[in-house]
Amino acid sequence: MTDQVHDVAIIGGGVCGTALMYLLTEYTDIQDIALIEKYDHVAKVNSNGRNNSQTLHCGDIETNYTLEKAAKVKASAQMIVNYADDLPERDEIIFKYPKMVLGVGEKECAMLRERFERFRTVFTSMQLLEKEQIAEIEPNVVMVDGKFREEPCVALAVLDEYSAVDYQRLAESFVEQAQKRTDKTPHLYMNSHVQDIIEKDGLFSIVTEGAVIKAKTVVVSAGGHSLLLAQQMGYGLEFSCLPVAGSFYFTPPLLNGKVYTVQNDKLPFAAVHGDPDVLIEGKTRFGPTALLLPMLERYNSKTFFEFLRVLKLDSRVMKVFWDLFKVKDIRNYILKNFLFEVPLLRRWLFMKDARKIVPSLQLKDVTFAKGFGGVRPQLIDKKSSQLMLGEAKINPGTGIVFNMTPSPGATSCLENAELDLRFVCGRLGAQIDEARLRADLH
């Protein structure tokens, strides 16, 4: 046990935890900041580019967003662009690709035309593309054997903005920038798996395998493990965790940019989309599928038992499962996604779905992206017996806060970090350089 007491300890070295470390070192007068990460490097779980869709969500091509939410998400995304734009390593972190949401069939086309009229006021660079214009940007989306596909097609597109992020590289950049501050003391505790957090006399003792780390305030940004640690302290007992894993498929480079499809409002899961992969050159990555997986980390079987502890299966959780399965669209979607994991069947089934984007797609072009795909911990509110589709934050008012399932994913890392910065500074009576924070990031 060390006698040192940090001003703030951040548990979780993903893009959200590292974003907070950066903001605290750069824009506050807090001196002693600790980042605690279970692995030997930051962003090795869901912030790793292999485990997410690498998308900078702006709300423009996500059809499940209302205009109000889309405007909020756009502001979150702009914070990342503003941060990265002046960095020498910008082109390693954020990427420009054309992006569009594709409507296929009369109903979807009509919906996108109506959406364009409402959203163009906020997204001023958005364009409505007819089939011929789509062909100029994404020929494989509307052309088959040199002819236009038969179905009506339109797209809402943004062609010259940052649309992709390597979130691991972004997290590394946050740490690098924090460590450049010679007037601050950022401490990195790597290979430090947090087993328990004990609060006594207004001080938090964070118990890891090798040490006990003390802090005046704590922010936990550790995905599903945030709920596990909260419940060990007696907080968040009204929640249960339902991990949803996403899988991906590779094809040759069939798309020049990101192509999304219209979201089914009855499904609380992302619709299939195709993206150029920022990590694997010469590949288009399609996905994700959505599989209910009994693990808090996709490729870490040890987290099965941790999942059981946060599932807290009871009649209220079973009611949520039953309510989901009663909806035909959700029931069929869940069953189909189980089949997506069957080795001999999954490529053929997924090819049929992905042909909505690339109608000429052939089975020989589709390969399962082994080792790709993460877990999104969806929360169940047992009081209301509902699946929570947005982000969740547990703040018991004692100087510790727990973050789970940021929405929309890593795009909100700086926005969420700013909320936590204000929480920490409020607890410690610390000062925020508001003018520079606004000038740099907003």
LUMMAR-495864 format. One record per residue (C-alpha): residue in one letter; x, z, y. Coordinates in Angstrom, 3 decimals. Example, Ala and Ser with C-alpha at 12.3 -4.5 7.8 and 13.67 -1.06 7.14 Angstrom:
2
VEXTOR res       px       pz       py
VEXTOR   a   12.300    7.800   -4.500
VEXTOR   s   13.670    7.140   -1.060
This chain:
442
VEXTOR res       px       pz       py
VEXTOR   m    0.000    0.000    0.000
VEXTOR   t    1.239   -0.931    3.426
VEXTOR   d    0.757    1.320    6.463
VEXTOR   q    0.368   -1.701    8.757
VEXTOR   v   -3.163   -2.196   10.071
VEXTOR   h   -4.032   -5.753   11.097
VEXTOR   d   -6.460   -6.384   13.931
VEXTOR   v   -8.342   -8.877   11.776
VEXTOR   a   -8.073  -10.049    8.183
VEXTOR   i   -9.499  -13.415    7.123
VEXTOR   i  -10.213  -13.750    3.406
VEXTOR   g  -10.168  -17.363    2.237
VEXTOR   g   -7.629  -20.012    3.205
VEXTOR   g   -9.978  -22.981    3.204
VEXTOR   v  -10.691  -25.052    6.287
VEXTOR   c  -13.114  -22.434    7.656
VEXTOR   g  -10.744  -19.488    7.280
VEXTOR   t   -7.763  -21.364    8.684
VEXTOR   a   -9.872  -22.640   11.609
VEXTOR   l  -10.632  -19.046   12.542
VEXTOR   m   -6.962  -18.093   12.264
VEXTOR   y   -6.093  -20.921   14.651
VEXTOR   l   -8.783  -20.050   17.204
VEXTOR   l   -7.851  -16.358   17.220
VEXTOR   t   -4.154  -17.068   17.793
VEXTOR   e   -4.747  -19.805   20.360
VEXTOR   y   -7.631  -18.531   22.472
VEXTOR   t   -7.659  -14.720   22.311
VEXTOR   d   -5.307  -11.865   23.118
VEXTOR   i   -5.491  -10.517   19.550
VEXTOR   q   -1.944  -10.027   18.303
VEXTOR   d   -2.064   -9.249   14.579
VEXTOR   i   -3.994  -11.662   12.349
VEXTOR   a   -3.846  -11.835    8.541
VEXTOR   l   -4.965  -14.696    6.309
VEXTOR   i   -5.444  -13.791    2.656
VEXTOR   e   -5.624  -16.592    0.072
VEXTOR   k   -5.847  -16.321   -3.729
VEXTOR   y   -3.817  -19.486   -4.399
VEXTOR   d   -0.277  -20.496   -3.442
VEXTOR   h   -1.428  -22.928   -0.762
VEXTOR   v   -4.304  -23.252    1.681
VEXTOR   a   -7.365  -25.429    1.013
VEXTOR   k   -6.925  -25.809   -2.744
VEXTOR   v  -10.599  -25.362   -3.638
VEXTOR   n  -13.535  -26.997   -1.826
VEXTOR   s  -11.498  -28.008    1.226
VEXTOR   n   -9.223  -30.107   -0.977
VEXTOR   g   -9.970  -33.796   -0.469
VEXTOR   r  -10.566  -34.249   -4.197
VEXTOR   n  -13.441  -31.770   -4.084
VEXTOR   n  -15.535  -33.045   -1.154
VEXTOR   s  -16.765  -36.339    0.255
VEXTOR   q  -14.126  -36.347    3.038
VEXTOR   t  -16.908  -37.014    5.552
VEXTOR   l  -17.102  -35.985    9.186
VEXTOR   h  -20.854  -35.397    9.296
VEXTOR   c  -22.281  -36.361   12.675
VEXTOR   g  -26.001  -36.418   11.850
VEXTOR   d  -26.306  -40.115   12.632
VEXTOR   i  -26.442  -41.529    9.099
VEXTOR   e  -27.856  -38.456    7.322
VEXTOR   t  -31.585  -39.179    7.212
VEXTOR   n  -32.551  -35.631    6.213
VEXTOR   y  -31.477  -34.402    9.671
VEXTOR   t  -33.944  -33.999   12.494
VEXTOR   l  -32.820  -35.219   15.908
VEXTOR   e  -32.336  -31.601   17.014
VEXTOR   k  -30.120  -30.767   14.046
VEXTOR   a  -28.261  -34.069   14.311
VEXTOR   a  -27.372  -33.345   17.949
VEXTOR   k  -26.026  -29.921   16.933
VEXTOR   v  -24.011  -31.385   14.057
VEXTOR   k  -22.618  -34.088   16.340
VEXTOR   a  -21.249  -31.368   18.638
VEXTOR   s  -19.604  -29.614   15.663
VEXTOR   a  -17.966  -32.838   14.527
VEXTOR   q  -16.705  -33.581   18.033
VEXTOR   m  -14.832  -30.268   18.033
VEXTOR   i  -12.718  -31.514   15.105
VEXTOR   v  -12.057  -34.849   16.836
VEXTOR   n  -11.128  -33.090   20.090
VEXTOR   y   -8.757  -30.775   18.209
VEXTOR   a   -7.027  -33.497   16.202
VEXTOR   d   -6.962  -36.269   18.794
VEXTOR   d   -3.836  -35.085   20.598
VEXTOR   l   -1.855  -34.067   17.515
VEXTOR   p    1.134  -36.191   16.438
VEXTOR   e   -0.242  -36.058   12.888
VEXTOR   r   -3.758  -37.114   13.943
VEXTOR   d   -3.769  -40.178   11.690
VEXTOR   e   -3.059  -37.982    8.663
VEXTOR   i   -6.116  -35.824    9.434
VEXTOR   i   -8.968  -37.961   10.812
VEXTOR   f   -9.779  -41.582   10.016
VEXTOR   k  -11.888  -44.334   11.542
VEXTOR   y  -14.134  -46.303    9.205
VEXTOR   p  -17.354  -48.159    9.948
VEXTOR   k  -20.301  -46.133    8.658
VEXTOR   m  -23.934  -46.912    8.033
VEXTOR   v  -27.068  -45.696    6.314
VEXTOR   l  -28.683  -48.466    4.303
VEXTOR   g  -32.422  -48.953    3.948
VEXTOR   v  -33.608  -50.995    0.964
VEXTOR   g  -37.232  -52.090    0.685
VEXTOR   e  -40.041  -52.256    3.234
VEXTOR   k  -40.658  -48.497    3.402
VEXTOR   e  -37.040  -47.484    4.002
VEXTOR   c  -36.486  -50.316    6.474
VEXTOR   a  -39.518  -49.280    8.510
VEXTOR   m  -38.324  -45.666    8.501
VEXTOR   l  -34.853  -46.624    9.745
VEXTOR   r  -36.263  -48.850   12.492
VEXTOR   e  -38.385  -45.969   13.741
VEXTOR   r  -35.451  -43.559   13.427
VEXTOR   f  -33.245  -45.875   15.456
VEXTOR   e  -35.611  -45.738   18.430
VEXTOR   r  -35.535  -41.924   18.421
VEXTOR   f  -31.846  -41.376   17.664
VEXTOR   r  -30.266  -44.020   19.911
VEXTOR   t  -30.714  -41.712   22.931
VEXTOR   v  -28.312  -39.165   21.420
VEXTOR   f  -26.158  -41.552   19.366
VEXTOR   t  -25.542  -44.192   22.009
VEXTOR   s  -23.102  -46.221   19.894
VEXTOR   m  -25.575  -46.521   16.999
VEXTOR   q  -26.633  -50.065   16.103
VEXTOR   l  -29.550  -51.411   14.096
VEXTOR   l  -28.197  -54.081   11.761
VEXTOR   e  -30.211  -56.783   10.053
VEXTOR   k  -29.136  -58.244    6.736
VEXTOR   e  -26.928  -60.940    8.294
VEXTOR   q  -25.141  -58.381   10.480
VEXTOR   i  -24.623  -56.019    7.534
VEXTOR   a  -22.957  -58.894    5.683
VEXTOR   e  -20.339  -59.223    8.435
VEXTOR   i  -19.240  -55.606    7.922
VEXTOR   e  -20.103  -54.860    4.291
VEXTOR   p  -20.628  -58.172    2.466
VEXTOR   n  -20.866  -56.516   -0.964
VEXTOR   v  -23.862  -54.488    0.211
VEXTOR   v  -26.157  -57.450    0.823
VEXTOR   m  -24.532  -60.383   -1.025
VEXTOR   v  -24.736  -61.261   -4.728
VEXTOR   d  -23.013  -64.422   -5.976
VEXTOR   g  -22.838  -65.797   -2.454
VEXTOR   k  -26.541  -65.267   -1.732
VEXTOR   f  -28.416  -62.517    0.094
VEXTOR   r  -30.031  -59.884   -2.126
VEXTOR   e  -33.795  -60.303   -2.357
VEXTOR   e  -34.950  -56.897   -1.072
VEXTOR   p  -35.422  -56.316    2.656
VEXTOR   c  -32.413  -54.434    4.060
VEXTOR   v  -31.533  -52.896    7.409
VEXTOR   a  -28.883  -50.369    8.368
VEXTOR   l  -28.180  -47.889   11.131
VEXTOR   a  -24.477  -48.186   11.833
VEXTOR   v  -21.715  -46.676   13.952
VEXTOR   l  -18.691  -48.931   13.728
VEXTOR   d  -15.866  -47.460   15.797
VEXTOR   e  -15.777  -43.686   15.516
VEXTOR   y  -13.916  -41.145   13.414
VEXTOR   s  -15.912  -40.728   10.228
VEXTOR   a  -13.550  -39.274    7.599
VEXTOR   v  -11.350  -36.182    7.379
VEXTOR   d   -8.678  -34.921    5.011
VEXTOR   y   -9.856  -31.317    5.223
VEXTOR   q   -6.835  -29.939    3.393
VEXTOR   r   -4.532  -31.579    5.900
VEXTOR   l   -6.749  -30.218    8.690
VEXTOR   a   -6.459  -26.692    7.248
VEXTOR   e   -2.673  -27.065    6.995
VEXTOR   s   -2.615  -28.181   10.618
VEXTOR   f   -4.557  -25.087   11.724
VEXTOR   v   -1.933  -22.867   10.061
VEXTOR   e    0.955  -24.880   11.518
VEXTOR   q   -0.466  -24.604   15.025
VEXTOR   a   -1.110  -20.862   14.637
VEXTOR   q    2.448  -20.265   13.468
VEXTOR   k    3.865  -22.035   16.536
VEXTOR   r    2.668  -19.198   18.753
VEXTOR   t    5.744  -17.026   19.332
VEXTOR   d    3.709  -14.319   21.093
VEXTOR   k    1.451  -13.690   18.089
VEXTOR   t    2.008  -12.440   14.554
VEXTOR   p   -0.012  -14.453   12.033
VEXTOR   h    0.545  -13.076    8.523
VEXTOR   l   -0.039  -15.224    5.445
VEXTOR   y   -0.755  -13.428    2.174
VEXTOR   m   -0.680  -16.161   -0.451
VEXTOR   n   -1.295  -15.647   -4.192
VEXTOR   s   -3.427  -12.657   -3.183
VEXTOR   h   -6.647  -12.492   -5.166
VEXTOR   v   -8.975  -10.019   -3.464
VEXTOR   q  -10.534   -7.680   -6.000
VEXTOR   d  -12.367   -5.269   -3.742
VEXTOR   i  -12.920   -4.300   -0.118
VEXTOR   i  -13.258   -0.603    0.720
VEXTOR   e  -14.547    0.584    4.076
VEXTOR   k  -13.660    4.100    5.240
VEXTOR   d  -13.663    5.635    8.701
VEXTOR   g  -14.058    2.236   10.391
VEXTOR   l  -11.088    0.747    8.570
VEXTOR   f  -11.127   -1.831    5.766
VEXTOR   s   -8.760   -1.662    2.800
VEXTOR   i   -8.560   -5.031    1.041
VEXTOR   v   -7.445   -4.501   -2.530
VEXTOR   t   -5.506   -7.407   -4.058
VEXTOR   e   -3.609   -7.643   -7.319
VEXTOR   g   -0.332   -6.734   -5.657
VEXTOR   a   -1.110   -4.819   -2.487
VEXTOR   v   -3.678   -3.111   -0.300
VEXTOR   i   -4.049   -4.811    3.075
VEXTOR   k   -5.666   -2.860    5.927
VEXTOR   a   -7.599   -4.320    8.848
VEXTOR   k   -9.895   -3.213   11.673
VEXTOR   t  -12.196   -6.223   11.216
VEXTOR   v  -12.689   -8.638    8.316
VEXTOR   v  -14.128  -12.146    8.015
VEXTOR   v  -14.725  -13.418    4.478
VEXTOR   s  -14.893  -17.218    4.150
VEXTOR   a  -14.507  -17.682    0.414
VEXTOR   g  -17.462  -19.784   -0.725
VEXTOR   g  -19.423  -18.213   -3.566
VEXTOR   h  -16.849  -15.446   -3.757
VEXTOR   s  -18.012  -14.271   -0.315
VEXTOR   l  -21.310  -13.239   -1.876
VEXTOR   l  -19.486  -11.573   -4.774
VEXTOR   l  -17.389   -9.448   -2.404
VEXTOR   a  -20.410   -8.660   -0.224
VEXTOR   q  -22.455   -7.464   -3.180
VEXTOR   q  -19.581   -5.310   -4.418
VEXTOR   m  -19.888   -3.503   -1.068
VEXTOR   g  -23.664   -3.246   -1.397
VEXTOR   y  -24.513   -6.058    1.024
VEXTOR   g  -26.489   -9.244    0.403
VEXTOR   l  -28.199   -7.900   -2.703
VEXTOR   e  -31.290   -9.912   -1.764
VEXTOR   f  -29.388  -13.128   -2.535
VEXTOR   s  -28.584  -14.930   -5.755
VEXTOR   c  -26.117  -17.798   -6.064
VEXTOR   l  -26.822  -21.177   -7.653
VEXTOR   p  -23.613  -23.259   -7.804
VEXTOR   v  -24.207  -27.020   -7.572
VEXTOR   a  -21.278  -29.179   -8.658
VEXTOR   g  -20.733  -32.733   -7.488
VEXTOR   s  -19.018  -35.460   -9.510
VEXTOR   f  -17.700  -38.803   -8.271
VEXTOR   y  -16.959  -42.276   -9.626
VEXTOR   f  -14.286  -44.769   -8.621
VEXTOR   t  -14.584  -48.530   -8.249
VEXTOR   p  -12.221  -51.155   -6.835
VEXTOR   p  -12.293  -51.371   -3.005
VEXTOR   l  -15.819  -52.775   -2.655
VEXTOR   l  -16.641  -51.175    0.707
VEXTOR   n  -14.854  -51.322    4.062
VEXTOR   g  -16.408  -48.086    5.282
VEXTOR   k  -18.923  -45.376    4.484
VEXTOR   v  -22.327  -46.524    3.238
VEXTOR   y  -25.012  -43.864    2.830
VEXTOR   t  -28.515  -44.269    1.444
VEXTOR   v  -31.842  -42.868    2.629
VEXTOR   q  -32.332  -39.261    1.588
VEXTOR   n  -35.285  -38.269   -0.594
VEXTOR   d  -36.966  -35.487    1.406
VEXTOR   k  -38.078  -33.791   -1.798
VEXTOR   l  -34.502  -33.387   -3.046
VEXTOR   p  -32.235  -30.642   -1.679
VEXTOR   f  -29.178  -32.656   -2.719
VEXTOR   a  -27.163  -35.431   -1.096
VEXTOR   a  -28.182  -39.017   -1.772
VEXTOR   v  -25.596  -41.321   -3.346
VEXTOR   h  -23.068  -42.862   -0.973
VEXTOR   g  -19.899  -44.927   -1.174
VEXTOR   d  -16.715  -44.186    0.777
VEXTOR   p  -13.134  -45.443    0.993
VEXTOR   d  -11.095  -42.602   -0.510
VEXTOR   v   -8.555  -41.230    1.980
VEXTOR   l   -6.339  -39.848   -0.807
VEXTOR   i   -6.381  -42.654   -3.387
VEXTOR   e   -5.452  -45.977   -1.851
VEXTOR   g   -7.389  -49.030   -2.981
VEXTOR   k  -10.402  -47.139   -4.327
VEXTOR   t  -14.020  -46.778   -3.268
VEXTOR   r  -15.479  -43.457   -4.325
VEXTOR   f  -19.199  -43.216   -5.107
VEXTOR   g  -21.206  -40.045   -5.478
VEXTOR   p  -21.913  -37.267   -5.593
VEXTOR   t  -24.008  -36.362   -8.555
VEXTOR   a  -25.439  -32.841   -8.549
VEXTOR   l  -25.045  -30.628  -11.602
VEXTOR   l  -26.093  -26.992  -11.842
VEXTOR   l  -22.844  -25.486  -13.071
VEXTOR   p  -22.304  -21.834  -14.096
VEXTOR   m  -18.959  -21.462  -12.277
VEXTOR   l  -17.977  -20.607   -8.713
VEXTOR   e  -15.075  -23.108   -8.868
VEXTOR   r  -15.439  -26.472  -10.557
VEXTOR   y  -12.280  -26.479  -12.656
VEXTOR   n  -11.697  -22.752  -13.045
VEXTOR   s  -13.501  -21.452  -16.142
VEXTOR   k  -12.503  -17.885  -15.242
VEXTOR   t  -15.130  -18.001  -12.488
VEXTOR   f  -17.948  -18.188  -15.073
VEXTOR   f  -18.115  -14.406  -15.273
VEXTOR   e  -18.037  -14.131  -11.486
VEXTOR   f  -20.992  -16.531  -11.409
VEXTOR   l  -22.954  -14.252  -13.732
VEXTOR   r  -22.383  -11.370  -11.338
VEXTOR   v  -23.794  -13.259   -8.337
VEXTOR   l  -26.596  -15.007  -10.226
VEXTOR   k  -28.393  -11.687  -10.704
VEXTOR   l  -31.002  -13.360  -12.880
VEXTOR   d  -34.432  -11.767  -12.611
VEXTOR   s  -38.062  -12.830  -12.309
VEXTOR   r  -37.657  -13.828   -8.662
VEXTOR   v  -34.750  -16.143   -9.452
VEXTOR   m  -36.687  -17.572  -12.400
VEXTOR   k  -39.599  -18.278  -10.032
VEXTOR   v  -37.303  -20.383   -7.833
VEXTOR   f  -36.134  -22.328  -10.904
VEXTOR   w  -39.727  -22.854  -11.985
VEXTOR   d  -40.815  -23.970   -8.527
VEXTOR   l  -37.975  -26.496   -8.476
VEXTOR   f  -38.819  -27.890  -11.900
VEXTOR   k  -42.496  -28.203  -11.002
VEXTOR   v  -41.596  -30.927   -8.471
VEXTOR   k  -41.401  -34.181  -10.412
VEXTOR   d  -38.679  -35.727   -8.227
VEXTOR   i  -36.468  -32.634   -8.513
VEXTOR   r  -37.098  -32.252  -12.253
VEXTOR   n  -36.195  -35.875  -12.968
VEXTOR   y  -33.170  -35.669  -10.682
VEXTOR   i  -31.801  -32.546  -12.399
VEXTOR   l  -32.316  -34.009  -15.871
VEXTOR   k  -30.697  -37.306  -14.880
VEXTOR   n  -27.715  -35.483  -13.434
VEXTOR   f  -27.185  -33.678  -16.724
VEXTOR   l  -27.003  -37.118  -18.338
VEXTOR   f  -24.404  -38.135  -15.732
VEXTOR   e  -22.036  -35.708  -17.480
VEXTOR   v  -22.417  -37.358  -20.921
VEXTOR   p  -19.207  -39.409  -21.339
VEXTOR   l  -20.609  -42.524  -23.046
VEXTOR   l  -23.746  -42.663  -20.929
VEXTOR   r  -22.735  -41.544  -17.467
VEXTOR   r  -20.955  -44.715  -16.268
VEXTOR   w  -23.940  -46.901  -17.108
VEXTOR   l  -26.461  -44.515  -15.551
VEXTOR   f  -24.432  -44.069  -12.401
VEXTOR   m  -23.826  -47.800  -12.074
VEXTOR   k  -27.602  -48.297  -11.910
VEXTOR   d  -27.845  -45.831   -9.011
VEXTOR   a  -24.809  -47.218   -7.188
VEXTOR   r  -26.231  -50.745   -7.369
VEXTOR   k  -28.555  -49.725   -4.554
VEXTOR   i  -25.417  -49.926   -2.394
VEXTOR   v  -23.496  -52.689   -4.210
VEXTOR   p  -26.014  -54.763   -6.201
VEXTOR   s  -23.299  -56.815   -7.931
VEXTOR   l  -21.544  -53.719   -9.332
VEXTOR   q  -20.431  -54.176  -12.965
VEXTOR   l  -19.913  -51.521  -15.633
VEXTOR   k  -16.251  -52.509  -16.046
VEXTOR   d  -15.681  -51.608  -12.380
VEXTOR   v  -16.953  -48.011  -12.700
VEXTOR   t  -14.699  -45.161  -13.821
VEXTOR   f  -15.435  -41.438  -13.812
VEXTOR   a  -13.286  -39.677  -11.183
VEXTOR   k  -11.798  -37.059  -13.464
VEXTOR   g  -10.643  -33.960  -11.624
VEXTOR   f  -12.671  -34.812   -8.517
VEXTOR   g  -15.685  -32.871   -7.299
VEXTOR   g  -16.286  -29.348   -6.059
VEXTOR   v  -18.982  -26.681   -6.125
VEXTOR   r  -21.425  -25.888   -3.342
VEXTOR   p  -22.868  -22.375   -3.697
VEXTOR   q  -26.570  -22.717   -2.862
VEXTOR   l  -28.154  -19.359   -2.142
VEXTOR   i  -31.500  -18.118   -3.378
VEXTOR   d  -33.364  -15.675   -1.149
VEXTOR   k  -35.010  -13.402   -3.688
VEXTOR   k  -37.273  -11.793   -1.089
VEXTOR   s  -39.012  -15.084   -0.334
VEXTOR   s  -38.214  -16.702   -3.717
VEXTOR   q  -36.800  -19.762   -1.975
VEXTOR   l  -33.710  -21.908   -2.267
VEXTOR   m  -31.802  -21.688    1.019
VEXTOR   l  -30.613  -25.125    2.105
VEXTOR   g  -28.669  -24.131    5.210
VEXTOR   e  -25.678  -21.944    5.837
VEXTOR   a  -25.748  -18.204    5.214
VEXTOR   k  -23.922  -15.406    6.985
VEXTOR   i  -24.128  -11.719    6.086
VEXTOR   n  -23.296   -9.351    8.930
VEXTOR   p  -24.045   -5.708    8.089
VEXTOR   g  -22.887   -4.587   11.549
VEXTOR   t  -19.900   -2.591   10.328
VEXTOR   g  -17.045   -4.886   11.380
VEXTOR   i  -17.122   -7.266    8.428
VEXTOR   v  -18.912  -10.595    8.085
VEXTOR   f  -19.365  -12.839    5.029
VEXTOR   n  -19.707  -16.630    5.320
VEXTOR   m  -21.208  -18.779    2.585
VEXTOR   t  -22.142  -22.441    2.302
VEXTOR   p  -21.430  -23.698    5.826
VEXTOR   s  -23.790  -26.513    6.750
VEXTOR   p  -22.990  -29.373    6.908
VEXTOR   g  -19.946  -28.365    4.939
VEXTOR   a  -16.463  -28.429    6.397
VEXTOR   t  -17.598  -30.355    9.491
VEXTOR   s  -18.794  -27.052   10.953
VEXTOR   c  -15.444  -25.267   10.447
VEXTOR   l  -14.552  -24.950   14.134
VEXTOR   e  -18.099  -24.229   15.278
VEXTOR   n  -18.444  -21.500   12.659
VEXTOR   a  -14.978  -20.181   13.508
VEXTOR   e  -15.999  -19.888   17.154
VEXTOR   l  -18.997  -17.756   16.130
VEXTOR   d  -16.693  -15.528   14.089
VEXTOR   l  -14.168  -15.403   16.923
VEXTOR   r  -16.871  -13.977   19.187
VEXTOR   f  -17.860  -11.481   16.503
VEXTOR   v  -14.251  -10.307   16.058
VEXTOR   c  -13.538  -10.109   19.789
VEXTOR   g  -16.749   -8.178   20.330
VEXTOR   r  -15.699   -5.615   17.735
VEXTOR   l  -12.146   -5.282   19.039
VEXTOR   g  -12.880   -5.578   22.759
VEXTOR   a  -10.537   -8.561   22.898
VEXTOR   q  -10.457  -11.251   25.580
VEXTOR   i  -11.250  -14.939   25.031
VEXTOR   d   -9.732  -17.723   27.116
VEXTOR   e  -13.141  -19.334   27.616
VEXTOR   a  -12.029  -22.024   30.035
VEXTOR   r   -9.282  -23.382   27.795
VEXTOR   l  -11.426  -23.104   24.653
VEXTOR   r  -14.135  -25.193   26.319
VEXTOR   a  -11.687  -27.691   27.801
VEXTOR   d   -9.830  -28.223   24.526
VEXTOR   l  -12.627  -28.321   21.974
VEXTOR   h  -15.988  -28.943   23.652
